[in-house]
Amino acid sequence: MGSVDFYQQLFNAVDALILVLDFQGKIVFVNQSWVDLTGYSLAEVKGEDFQALFTAVEQKEEAEFQKSFKELSVNSSVKNYETYLLGKHGQRHRISWSSNLFSDIKQNFEFIVFTGEDITELNKLKEDLTELKEQQEILLDSIDIQIWYLKDIRTYGAVNQAFADFLGLEKADLVDSSLREVRQKEEWKLCIPKNRKVFSEKEKVRTQEWVENAQGEKRLLEINKYPKLDKQGEVKYVVCTAQDITKRKEMQRELKQNKRKIELLHKLTSRMGTSQRKEEVYQLTMEAAEDILDFNLCILNIKEGDKLLIKATSSNMSSAYCKDLSIDEGIPGKTYQTGRSYLIKDVFKIKESILTGKKSKYRSTISVPLGKLGVFQVVSEKVAAFDEEDLKLIELLTSHTTAALKRLISEAKIKHMSFHDDLTGLYNRTFLLEEMDRLDQKAELPLSIVLADVNGLKLINGAFGYEVGDRLLIKVARIIEETCLKRDVIARWSGDEFVILLPQSGEQRVQKLCEQIRDRCQQVELEEGINISLSLGYATKESSTEEIDDTFKRAEEGMYKHKLKESKSARSTIIDSLKTTLIEKTYETAEHAQRLKDLALELGKSMDLSDFKLTDLVLLAELHDLGKVGISEKIIQKPGPLTDEEWQEIQRHPEIGYQIAESSAELSAVAEGILCHHEWWDGSGYPQGLKGEEIPLISRVISIVDAFDVMTNKRPYKEAMSKQEALAELKSGAGTQFDPQLVEQFVDLLT
């Protein structure tokens, strides 16, 4: 093996990058590591000027490289300089270079060998570590707690900004400085023994110390010192933290001074926690205020509507100031509007005050909001009679007042919800059953029960939506309420049923009441043109020997008897309303409906359909597009082409119509026909994609006669075809859209 091959194999086995230049700066050799990193093969770069290879290096880095190259000619060796190197495909690498000048025995220049190491990942790790340290420093500098560490008992290590600010020094000046350099003599002498204890005992130490800050103020600091041990169990350094607890200690002293007031306050407020009446809470608040503060008067206002009404006052309240306020009047109004407490030293200097005036003797006040419930105010004849401590006591008192009032309000709401129907606001079934037990006594006889059932509610919900059905139920509830007496108990018994308990009411009054309810219902019509129809039944318990449940059953039986008579009529009325709505929402007319019925009947008879089938066919002719009552008028009456979303909405109308028809005994027979009247013979229709004889016969008939009538009559969006043109269109659709046999029969029928 030649020496050249040997050295090439040797260089290729090395992980480092190797680049060899001749004395003219041309590339002689690159090793495999170079090829792997840059993507350039030896054949691609051999003989190339090395400067051309490095043209992709940043200008600054190229200058550094050139400088190192010149230094090489002087020293024959240059080590550890860095450049960026771009590979063949644009990849960027950070390289640490060393270069050596080699010559022959006569010291003639022969070649330069560059060896390089890819330090991209190493630099990235260094950058990440630097960024992490910066983030940690930012985090430590953003908190108020002082943090530092001790290298030994006398020397600081790193510190955070809070520690430096406390001492009034720069962070950099504290690092590696001794305690003696930065602390007063008496302070550092006290610190040394405590530091020695942590380092020697290797355990956490917590102390509270008075330390002077940069402003010369003595601050009480809670200091914690935590030893950090190395693997041998020796203290490597001690982490220290200090938190200023001066204010906390001051508050603790102040609270101790006010211990009697606080204990008294809690005794009274604990009674508030069990109070069952708002008036008791108001009075306890007054008593507590009089015990803990020295004032001339206090007032508790509660918001009702747009007023702050006086609910309680101190015993020495002057009638001159005993008046209700609007929610934006005076200091109480401002307190309520802003939700903030106000400690006012001199009310004469406050423009919102209503306590000023020539005859006023009041000068200072505390005004505190009771959440959104109201305002509590204490007033004194002295200027600056109250301080921050007084404000805190009043805020503590009113927090209990507010909590007690909110509890009572919440309990009242829960009680109301447990006995009332959410929709109508009437009593619910649970409450009614309790009232039936309560009223079932001799003193309440005669005791009458009325049951009212809303006719056609299911049909209305299906046709017009539950929102309309809910409005109907609410209207019925209001009619019954307005017709009954206050002593009567009205409840929503179930979805469409109401029950009325009438104590001390005989049959004569009940009959009159039912007539009044019916009359009121007949006078009311919802926006959708729906009249209210109720089936009413009643019974009266005359004797205490009769069971109240039996009375209820008699009333229920009476209601069902009336329902049998009235519900069909009510449903017919609703169906008529649906027909009217359908005509109003669509381009269809009563004449179109009549023509469809005539054509369908004529074709049906030619097919020898039974009378039952013919009846269904006529009904379907009239109501096949019933589901369009549930589609937006904007879509149905849109003059231009429909969007994809609008077309999808239109295609829902067979299903909507099916649901409406299914909810009515009178229409259920044609429900399937309504659902399928847009199915095509070849299966490409909607909504189910039925084909052939899977489609109900009456749907196939209606699709033909409806298409014919639409084609032969003028619409706002199209001119009418001739009869012959329309029949030709039907023939062209036979076998795809229409039943071919029925088309043939229909064409024969009309020709």
Beta strands, then each sheet from edge to edge (+ up, - down):
strand 1: 17-22
strand 2: 27-30
strand 3: 77-86
strand 4: 92-103
strand 5: 109-118
strand 6: 146-150
strand 7: 156-159
strand 8: 205-212
strand 9: 218-229
strand 10: 235-244
strand 11: 297-304
strand 12: 307-313
strand 13: 325-326
strand 14: 342-344
strand 15: 364-369
strand 16: 374-380
strand 17: 447-454
strand 18: 489-492
strand 19: 497-502
strand 20: 534-541
sheet 1: 2+ 1- 5+ 4- 3+
sheet 2: 7+ 6- 10+ 9- 8+
sheet 3: 13+ 12- 11+ 16- 15+ 14-
sheet 4: 18+ 19- 17+ 20-
end
